[in-house]
Amino acid sequence: MFNKCVLLSVLVSTFISFNSFAQKTLTLKNAIAIGIENYGTIKAKAQYAAASTLSVEQAKRENLPNINFGAQQVYGTVNGQNGPLYGFSGLGVASAGPVFSQQNNNAAFGALYLTNINWDFYAFGKAREKVKSAQAIAIRDTKDWQQEIFQHKIKLTAAYLNLLAAKQITHSYENNLERADTFRRLVMIRAINGLIAGVDSSQANAEYSAAKILLIKAKDFEEEQSAQLTQLLGVSAQHYILDSFFVSRIPAILQDTIVVDKHPLLQYYQSRINVSDEQSRYYKTAYYPAFTVVGVLQGRGSGFNSDYATNPSDFTKNYWTGISPTRTNYLLGVGFTWNITQPYRVSQQVRAQNIISKGLQEEYGLISEQIKTQLQLSESKIKNALANYHEAPVQVKAATDAYVQKSVLYQNGLTNLIDVTQALYTLTRAETDRDIANNNVWQALLLKAAAAGDFSLFESQLP
């Protein structure tokens, strides 16, 4: 019994804790932080940017000299043959020995120990341009990640404001349903008492049903906006309590100087152009030769003695004797290689890359013009939203007075139900406009921040 009580207490406390957590107000700043941390596209592009940064280090290390170590210990014959030999695909066997008149099967151990250094110490900037190309790609991927974060802030904020507006509309239609229900009850009582025609009761019921349908549609729209916000947050679906800050006030609109070139999206498009230009310069380095320094240190061991050519029996099958190095050679040299047909082949690749750069430049110009147009539009949106914000209270007061007047006149038999219904529609529309007037000003400011490429224009207004 005691264990059951303890278990029940734990479950109750857990439910209360979960419920209190679920009812916690989700501020916009918290929503943005959650979205940036959880959204899959942002996390993916962060990984791409990190990989590109590592590719820069890999490109730098490719210019290090090639240092190869090799060792082999083998057992076999050394029959020689006068004649040409070319090892296609590395299939030639490098057996070396005296030329006898016939095949013999004398076999012994042998060994080769080799160290090789090969370094293209000068290739007309090929290594440098490859590093620059990798750096340009890393910058491009980083800019892509940053602009994705910026775009996500804008999308998430818009979804937050849309859900807040949807909640306000739902609240307006709840008030509308309450008024319709109150008026319906009044009409039914008067109709039952024979004070008005029975048809008014049917019409009042129809208006009440219409109000319920409007409320259902409003709730459906609110659910859609909630799902959109949930998707951008990257969390499981839940009920959100949003900050009422955006309902109670409007932002301070400042006339800031906007520098469009610093827009994250334009910086990303510029980074694409930079990558293409760097790749074109890298391709051009294939026109030129490469100067190489080489060094070889070689040690060899063999079970065949020095007079084996005249005395074929002078060899040993002893393993340690065969693999012990008895001869050493070294080699130092400088040379260059140049494929003189390479410029002819690569020139088309360079031309193609230059054309790609021009195409990317055209895309940059298009995006730049779109952003400037959006910036101009945002100024008009702010102006109109502020005008509506100041007119909304006037509209609500006039609609309220008209509804009260028509209701009183109807109760005294001085007007008909159609006039009351029309006044009710006008009041509902006025209250809806009032409830979202603040939201529209915030939405207009968000549009300006999106066009300017500076989210701080919006974020600086938050508490």
Wavefront OBJ file of the C-alpha trace (Angstrom):
o trace
v 0.000 0.000 0.000
v 2.829 2.350 0.915
v 4.612 1.662 -2.398
v 1.432 2.408 -4.332
v 1.055 5.738 -2.523
v 4.648 6.663 -3.249
v 4.232 5.743 -6.914
v 1.047 7.788 -7.143
v 2.775 10.807 -5.572
v 5.640 10.574 -8.025
v 3.268 10.347 -10.995
v 1.237 13.322 -9.781
v 4.326 15.447 -9.184
v 5.707 14.477 -12.589
v 2.434 15.414 -14.271
v 2.338 18.760 -12.464
v 5.948 19.486 -13.447
v 5.306 18.545 -17.077
v 2.125 20.575 -17.172
v 3.870 23.641 -15.738
v 6.659 23.244 -18.290
v 4.188 22.870 -21.127
v 2.368 26.040 -20.020
v 5.564 28.114 -19.959
v 5.480 31.132 -22.258
v 7.557 30.697 -25.380
v 9.305 33.998 -26.069
v 10.536 34.836 -29.546
v 14.181 34.851 -28.436
v 13.801 31.364 -26.980
v 12.020 30.179 -30.122
v 14.867 31.460 -32.322
v 17.492 29.785 -30.135
v 15.590 26.476 -30.198
v 15.081 26.645 -33.951
v 18.737 27.363 -34.743
v 19.851 24.532 -32.491
v 17.393 21.926 -33.805
v 16.632 22.712 -37.442
v 18.089 20.044 -39.706
v 19.157 22.246 -42.627
v 21.170 24.537 -40.363
v 22.902 21.596 -38.701
v 23.688 20.068 -42.093
v 25.204 23.269 -43.478
v 27.253 23.692 -40.314
v 28.770 20.276 -41.021
v 29.458 21.205 -44.648
v 31.226 24.384 -43.531
v 33.347 22.435 -41.037
v 34.280 19.893 -43.725
v 35.300 22.679 -46.129
v 37.530 24.197 -43.461
v 39.313 20.878 -43.077
v 39.699 20.700 -46.863
v 41.763 23.903 -46.718
v 44.243 22.231 -44.377
v 44.296 19.179 -46.640
v 45.095 21.401 -49.654
v 47.976 22.997 -47.761
v 49.436 19.609 -46.859
v 49.321 18.411 -50.455
v 52.336 20.644 -51.190
v 54.525 18.654 -48.795
v 57.187 16.468 -50.470
v 56.384 12.822 -51.127
v 58.532 10.630 -48.880
v 58.185 6.909 -49.535
v 59.712 4.070 -47.595
v 59.821 0.573 -49.033
v 61.238 -2.782 -48.056
v 60.920 -6.193 -49.639
v 62.352 -9.600 -48.964
v 61.916 -12.138 -51.742
v 62.988 -15.588 -52.821
v 63.470 -16.602 -56.452
v 65.708 -17.210 -59.422
v 67.746 -14.599 -61.332
v 67.807 -15.911 -64.886
v 68.603 -13.101 -67.309
v 67.649 -12.639 -70.954
v 69.014 -10.252 -73.543
v 66.102 -8.333 -75.065
v 63.675 -5.465 -74.531
v 61.209 -5.421 -71.645
v 58.480 -2.896 -70.658
v 56.402 -3.445 -67.563
v 52.832 -2.725 -68.664
v 50.641 -1.759 -65.678
v 53.437 -2.698 -63.297
v 53.411 -6.359 -64.292
v 57.101 -6.616 -65.241
v 59.372 -8.596 -62.908
v 62.750 -6.975 -62.135
v 64.831 -10.165 -61.906
v 68.480 -9.349 -62.730
v 71.357 -11.755 -63.222
v 73.892 -13.100 -65.724
v 72.794 -14.406 -69.078
v 73.225 -18.165 -69.329
v 72.778 -20.362 -72.336
v 69.824 -22.122 -70.716
v 67.343 -21.911 -67.868
v 68.442 -22.944 -64.373
v 66.580 -23.187 -61.117
v 69.144 -21.730 -58.723
v 67.204 -19.654 -56.180
v 68.214 -17.559 -53.192
v 66.868 -14.829 -50.953
v 67.216 -11.149 -51.804
v 66.089 -7.839 -50.338
v 65.590 -4.214 -51.328
v 65.375 -1.273 -48.939
v 64.365 2.056 -50.465
v 63.715 5.640 -49.433
v 62.406 8.052 -52.048
v 61.766 11.801 -51.862
v 59.851 13.525 -54.645
v 58.860 17.204 -54.353
v 57.402 19.575 -56.924
v 59.088 22.606 -55.394
v 57.940 25.056 -58.063
v 54.875 24.736 -60.290
v 54.004 28.364 -61.102
v 51.611 28.764 -58.166
v 49.643 25.547 -58.625
v 49.777 24.621 -54.913
v 49.036 28.197 -53.828
v 46.037 28.509 -56.142
v 44.714 25.160 -54.985
v 44.823 26.370 -51.390
v 43.081 29.613 -52.356
v 40.402 27.661 -54.175
v 39.829 25.496 -51.097
v 39.677 28.619 -48.923
v 37.103 30.190 -51.251
v 34.970 27.044 -50.998
v 35.250 27.111 -47.207
v 34.155 30.768 -47.159
v 31.278 29.979 -49.514
v 30.012 27.139 -47.310
v 30.355 29.309 -44.208
v 28.400 32.123 -45.870
v 25.778 29.594 -46.923
v 25.483 28.443 -43.308
v 25.236 32.040 -42.046
v 22.591 33.047 -44.579
v 20.621 29.915 -43.724
v 20.625 30.993 -40.067
v 19.500 34.492 -41.078
v 16.737 33.141 -43.324
v 15.610 30.785 -40.573
v 15.376 33.642 -38.078
v 13.144 35.519 -40.499
v 10.969 32.465 -41.252
v 10.651 31.498 -37.596
v 9.792 35.050 -36.519
v 7.174 35.306 -39.262
v 5.669 31.981 -38.159
v 5.663 33.185 -34.538
v 3.838 36.405 -35.478
v 1.435 34.497 -37.737
v 0.504 32.145 -34.921
v 0.064 35.098 -32.581
v -2.230 36.769 -35.129
v -4.157 33.525 -35.544
v -4.674 33.356 -31.779
v -5.924 36.946 -31.793
v -8.357 36.182 -34.606
v -9.601 33.126 -32.716
v -10.137 35.324 -29.663
v -12.133 37.825 -31.742
v -14.364 35.073 -33.120
v -14.866 33.688 -29.616
v -16.185 37.114 -28.588
v -18.306 37.171 -31.705
v -19.781 33.761 -30.845
v -20.488 34.910 -27.316
v -22.343 38.000 -28.568
v -24.247 35.934 -31.122
v -25.277 33.465 -28.413
v -26.398 36.224 -26.054
v -28.414 37.898 -28.767
v -29.882 34.555 -29.875
v -31.130 33.873 -26.332
v -32.687 37.306 -26.183
v -34.459 36.831 -29.511
v -35.758 33.387 -28.502
v -37.225 34.746 -25.253
v -38.946 37.602 -27.062
v -40.250 35.246 -29.744
v -41.633 32.824 -27.138
v -43.414 35.720 -25.434
v -44.926 36.797 -28.761
v -43.123 40.141 -28.815
v -41.452 39.499 -32.181
v -42.004 37.237 -35.145
v -40.847 33.624 -34.872
v -38.792 33.959 -38.036
v -36.374 36.200 -36.136
v -35.602 33.290 -33.841
v -34.643 31.116 -36.814
v -32.481 33.873 -38.236
v -30.761 34.364 -34.868
v -30.031 30.631 -34.744
v -28.552 30.836 -38.243
v -26.313 33.733 -37.217
v -25.170 31.760 -34.162
v -24.267 28.786 -36.368
v -22.396 31.087 -38.737
v -20.423 32.464 -35.777
v -19.555 28.902 -34.701
v -18.346 28.084 -38.221
v -16.144 31.202 -38.254
v -14.644 30.175 -34.918
v -13.954 26.639 -36.157
v -12.215 27.998 -39.234
v -10.180 30.336 -37.052
v -9.097 27.451 -34.839
v -8.211 25.389 -37.899
v -6.052 28.241 -39.186
v -4.427 28.536 -35.774
v -3.551 24.834 -35.843
v -1.944 25.268 -39.259
v 0.196 28.150 -38.017
v 1.127 26.182 -34.896
v 2.257 23.257 -37.069
v 4.350 25.618 -39.171
v 6.050 26.999 -36.075
v 6.631 23.481 -34.745
v 8.314 22.472 -37.990
v 10.671 25.460 -37.889
v 11.477 24.835 -34.220
v 12.414 21.239 -34.967
v 10.501 19.917 -31.940
v 7.444 17.744 -31.375
v 3.972 19.243 -31.722
v 2.618 20.975 -28.631
v 0.424 23.832 -27.492
v 2.248 27.169 -27.383
v 1.649 30.102 -25.085
v 3.157 33.088 -26.883
v 4.494 36.353 -25.562
v 1.828 39.091 -25.367
v 4.530 41.728 -25.858
v 3.698 42.013 -29.564
v 0.015 42.574 -28.800
v 0.469 45.343 -26.258
v 2.815 47.648 -28.212
v 4.354 48.490 -31.536
v 8.050 48.866 -32.373
v 9.882 52.155 -32.645
v 10.462 52.617 -36.371
v 13.892 54.111 -37.044
v 15.100 55.505 -40.341
v 18.362 53.581 -40.543
v 20.868 53.718 -43.379
v 20.768 50.338 -45.091
v 23.843 48.886 -46.812
v 22.425 46.235 -49.127
v 25.839 44.766 -50.031
v 26.169 43.357 -46.524
v 23.029 41.247 -46.897
v 23.876 37.606 -45.938
v 22.247 36.286 -49.122
v 24.268 38.657 -51.318
v 27.457 37.733 -49.480
v 26.711 34.077 -50.172
v 26.173 34.767 -53.889
v 29.377 36.814 -53.983
v 31.246 33.914 -52.376
v 30.011 31.649 -55.204
v 31.512 34.065 -57.732
v 34.788 34.084 -55.776
v 34.926 30.278 -55.830
v 34.426 30.198 -59.589
v 37.136 32.838 -60.146
v 39.601 30.985 -57.926
v 38.922 27.707 -59.699
v 39.565 29.413 -63.057
v 42.935 30.668 -61.817
v 43.768 27.207 -60.483
v 42.968 25.581 -63.825
v 45.316 28.019 -65.578
v 48.272 26.742 -63.552
v 48.022 23.500 -65.561
v 49.454 25.466 -68.520
v 52.916 25.494 -66.978
v 55.595 22.883 -66.157
v 56.477 21.585 -62.714
v 60.027 21.605 -61.356
v 60.833 18.613 -59.198
v 63.634 17.639 -56.850
v 64.209 13.927 -56.234
v 66.332 11.891 -53.864
v 66.742 8.132 -53.568
v 68.623 6.024 -51.021
v 68.725 2.309 -51.817
v 70.160 -0.726 -50.085
v 70.219 -4.236 -51.587
v 70.954 -7.706 -50.299
v 71.339 -10.923 -52.281
v 72.136 -14.587 -51.735
v 73.993 -14.668 -55.099
v 77.714 -13.919 -54.697
v 79.796 -11.639 -56.910
v 81.308 -14.391 -59.116
v 77.974 -16.106 -59.758
v 78.261 -15.286 -63.468
v 81.353 -17.520 -63.827
v 80.528 -19.918 -61.023
v 76.789 -20.725 -61.024
v 77.132 -22.764 -57.865
v 78.324 -19.736 -55.852
v 75.069 -18.809 -54.100
v 73.437 -19.579 -50.775
v 69.904 -20.315 -49.702
v 70.540 -18.863 -46.251
v 67.778 -16.414 -45.411
v 69.775 -13.974 -43.240
v 72.625 -13.823 -45.714
v 70.212 -13.093 -48.544
v 68.356 -10.224 -46.817
v 71.380 -8.474 -45.298
v 72.165 -5.342 -47.391
v 75.630 -5.364 -48.935
v 75.285 -2.635 -51.567
v 74.051 0.941 -51.165
v 73.219 3.542 -53.809
v 71.926 7.088 -53.633
v 70.610 9.506 -56.196
v 69.939 13.244 -56.146
v 68.438 15.177 -59.017
v 66.397 18.100 -60.265
v 64.122 18.007 -63.289
v 60.949 19.328 -64.768
v 57.967 17.884 -66.582
v 55.724 19.698 -69.002
v 52.919 18.276 -71.034
v 52.902 20.772 -73.888
v 49.422 19.747 -75.048
v 47.917 20.418 -71.607
v 47.264 24.148 -72.279
v 45.308 23.221 -75.389
v 43.099 20.834 -73.414
v 42.657 22.954 -70.292
v 41.912 26.210 -72.134
v 38.325 25.124 -72.766
v 37.865 24.287 -69.105
v 39.118 27.762 -68.173
v 36.748 29.390 -70.664
v 33.845 27.350 -69.339
v 34.642 28.377 -65.766
v 34.812 32.054 -66.780
v 31.373 31.739 -68.363
v 30.080 30.171 -65.135
v 31.450 33.186 -63.257
v 29.484 35.497 -65.542
v 26.342 33.457 -64.930
v 26.848 33.680 -61.179
v 27.350 37.433 -61.537
v 23.993 37.693 -63.291
v 22.353 35.779 -60.429
v 23.972 38.170 -57.968
v 22.579 41.147 -59.872
v 19.085 39.632 -59.919
v 19.093 38.961 -56.174
v 20.436 42.469 -55.517
v 17.586 44.069 -57.477
v 15.014 41.882 -55.728
v 16.355 42.891 -52.323
v 16.254 46.603 -53.222
v 12.663 46.241 -54.401
v 11.746 44.383 -51.216
v 13.366 47.144 -49.157
v 11.258 49.783 -50.878
v 8.154 47.660 -50.357
v 8.923 47.275 -46.654
v 8.940 51.045 -46.199
v 5.469 51.252 -47.734
v 4.291 48.324 -45.600
v 5.469 50.052 -42.430
v 3.762 53.303 -43.394
v 0.455 51.583 -44.171
v 0.611 49.346 -41.076
v 1.123 52.384 -38.829
v -1.816 54.153 -40.490
v -4.049 51.122 -39.899
v -2.834 50.882 -36.305
v -3.949 54.446 -35.595
v -7.300 53.991 -37.377
v -8.212 50.667 -35.751
v -9.393 52.105 -32.383
v -11.570 54.644 -34.184
v -13.154 51.883 -36.229
v -13.811 49.723 -33.153
v -15.433 52.585 -31.221
v -17.699 53.488 -34.105
v -18.656 49.848 -34.718
v -19.343 49.286 -31.014
v -21.566 52.340 -30.792
v -23.444 51.239 -33.911
v -23.986 47.725 -32.566
v -25.218 48.980 -29.197
v -27.556 51.403 -30.920
v -29.008 48.786 -33.257
v -29.428 46.320 -30.396
v -31.359 48.838 -28.289
v -33.498 49.840 -31.247
v -34.265 46.208 -31.999
v -35.220 45.479 -28.407
v -37.675 48.358 -28.591
v -39.067 47.235 -31.946
v -37.660 50.193 -33.850
v -35.464 48.249 -36.303
v -35.207 44.772 -37.790
v -32.853 41.877 -37.159
v -30.958 42.409 -40.436
v -29.687 45.793 -39.262
v -28.485 44.255 -35.984
v -26.735 41.423 -37.817
v -25.008 43.875 -40.121
v -23.810 45.894 -37.150
v -22.542 42.680 -35.544
v -20.523 41.844 -38.672
v -19.030 45.323 -38.719
v -18.054 45.102 -35.050
v -16.434 41.685 -35.487
v -14.406 42.894 -38.462
v -13.340 46.031 -36.579
v -12.215 44.027 -33.544
v -10.276 41.633 -35.774
v -8.532 44.540 -37.493
v -7.683 46.014 -34.109
v -6.316 42.758 -32.733
v -3.896 42.263 -35.613
v -3.007 45.932 -36.172
v -0.035 45.676 -33.807
v 1.006 42.420 -35.421
v 1.001 43.985 -38.868
v 3.424 46.694 -37.761
v 5.785 44.027 -36.415
v 5.402 42.046 -39.645
v 6.276 45.140 -41.681
v 9.380 45.736 -39.571
v 10.356 42.084 -40.057
v 10.027 42.532 -43.813
v 12.395 45.490 -43.601
v 14.897 43.481 -41.551
v 14.706 40.673 -44.108
v 15.271 43.100 -46.990
v 18.106 44.866 -45.189
v 19.798 41.606 -44.239
v 20.051 42.810 -40.646
v 17.918 40.948 -38.126
v 19.086 43.301 -35.373
v 16.656 45.917 -36.766
v 13.891 43.678 -35.434
v 15.699 42.007 -32.561
v 16.704 45.327 -30.966
v 13.011 46.027 -30.316
v 12.540 42.905 -28.197
v 12.556 43.050 -24.386
l 1 2 3 4 5 6 7 8 9 10 11 12 13 14 15 16 17 18 19 20 21 22 23 24 25 26 27 28 29 30 31 32 33 34 35 36 37 38 39 40 41 42 43 44 45 46 47 48 49 50 51 52 53 54 55 56 57 58 59 60 61 62 63 64 65 66 67 68 69 70 71 72 73 74 75 76 77 78 79 80 81 82 83 84 85 86 87 88 89 90 91 92 93 94 95 96 97 98 99 100 101 102 103 104 105 106 107 108 109 110 111 112 113 114 115 116 117 118 119 120 121 122 123 124 125 126 127 128 129 130 131 132 133 134 135 136 137 138 139 140 141 142 143 144 145 146 147 148 149 150 151 152 153 154 155 156 157 158 159 160 161 162 163 164 165 166 167 168 169 170 171 172 173 174 175 176 177 178 179 180 181 182 183 184 185 186 187 188 189 190 191 192 193 194 195 196 197 198 199 200 201 202 203 204 205 206 207 208 209 210 211 212 213 214 215 216 217 218 219 220 221 222 223 224 225 226 227 228 229 230 231 232 233 234 235 236 237 238 239 240 241 242 243 244 245 246 247 248 249 250 251 252 253 254 255 256 257 258 259 260 261 262 263 264 265 266 267 268 269 270 271 272 273 274 275 276 277 278 279 280 281 282 283 284 285 286 287 288 289 290 291 292 293 294 295 296 297 298 299 300 301 302 303 304 305 306 307 308 309 310 311 312 313 314 315 316 317 318 319 320 321 322 323 324 325 326 327 328 329 330 331 332 333 334 335 336 337 338 339 340 341 342 343 344 345 346 347 348 349 350 351 352 353 354 355 356 357 358 359 360 361 362 363 364 365 366 367 368 369 370 371 372 373 374 375 376 377 378 379 380 381 382 383 384 385 386 387 388 389 390 391 392 393 394 395 396 397 398 399 400 401 402 403 404 405 406 407 408 409 410 411 412 413 414 415 416 417 418 419 420 421 422 423 424 425 426 427 428 429 430 431 432 433 434 435 436 437 438 439 440 441 442 443 444 445 446 447 448 449 450 451 452 453 454 455 456 457 458 459 460 461 462 463
